[in-house]
């Protein structure tokens, strides 16, 4: 069975660079995917379109590792 894919993502910015990524999926569900600090890594909302929740979290992990290794 195919996992739902993201049709829309929203990045909500809070104080001190704290951001949350919320996604809406093609099955109509919505959820918070993850959070991050914008001083360390960054995302654009459209880059999540077509990904599964797992793929989006893997992207966050990849960017986090790249940041920590820089």
C-alpha positions as CSV (number, residue, x, y, z in Angstrom):
1,X,0.0,0.0,0.0
2,X,1.3,3.4,-0.9
3,X,2.0,5.9,1.9
4,X,0.3,9.3,1.6
5,X,2.3,12.1,0.0
6,X,2.5,15.7,0.9
7,X,0.4,18.1,-1.2
8,X,1.0,21.2,0.9
9,X,3.5,22.1,3.6
10,X,3.6,25.1,5.9
11,X,6.6,26.3,7.8
12,X,5.6,28.2,11.0
13,X,8.3,30.4,12.4
14,X,8.4,31.2,16.1
15,X,10.7,33.2,18.3
16,X,14.4,32.7,18.3
17,X,14.5,30.9,14.9
18,X,12.4,27.9,16.1
19,X,10.3,26.6,13.1
20,X,7.7,23.8,12.8
21,X,6.9,22.1,9.5
22,X,3.2,21.1,9.1
23,X,2.0,19.0,6.1
24,X,-1.2,18.1,4.5
25,X,-1.3,14.8,2.6
26,X,-3.2,13.6,-0.4
27,X,-5.4,11.4,1.8
28,X,-6.7,14.6,3.5
29,X,-4.8,14.1,6.8
30,X,-2.5,16.7,8.3
31,X,0.3,16.5,10.8
32,X,3.4,18.2,12.2
33,X,6.4,16.6,10.6
34,X,9.3,18.0,12.6
35,X,10.8,21.2,14.0
36,X,14.2,22.9,13.5
37,X,16.2,26.1,14.1
38,X,16.6,28.3,11.1
39,X,20.1,29.4,12.2
40,X,21.2,25.8,11.6
41,X,19.3,24.5,8.6
42,X,16.6,25.8,6.2
43,X,13.8,24.5,4.0
44,X,11.3,25.9,1.5
45,X,7.7,24.7,1.6
46,X,7.5,23.5,-2.0
47,X,10.4,21.1,-1.6
48,X,8.2,18.8,0.5
49,X,5.5,18.4,-2.2
50,X,5.3,14.7,-3.3
51,X,7.3,13.3,-0.4
52,X,6.0,11.0,2.2
53,X,6.4,11.9,5.9
54,X,9.3,9.5,6.2
55,X,11.1,11.1,3.2
56,X,10.6,14.6,4.6
57,X,12.1,13.5,8.0
58,X,15.0,11.9,6.2
59,X,15.6,15.2,4.4
60,X,15.7,17.0,7.8
61,X,18.1,14.4,9.1
62,X,20.4,14.7,6.1
63,X,20.5,18.5,6.4
64,X,21.1,18.3,10.1
65,X,24.0,15.9,9.6
66,X,25.5,18.2,6.9
67,X,25.2,21.2,9.3
68,X,26.9,19.3,12.1
69,X,29.7,18.2,9.9
70,X,30.4,21.7,8.5
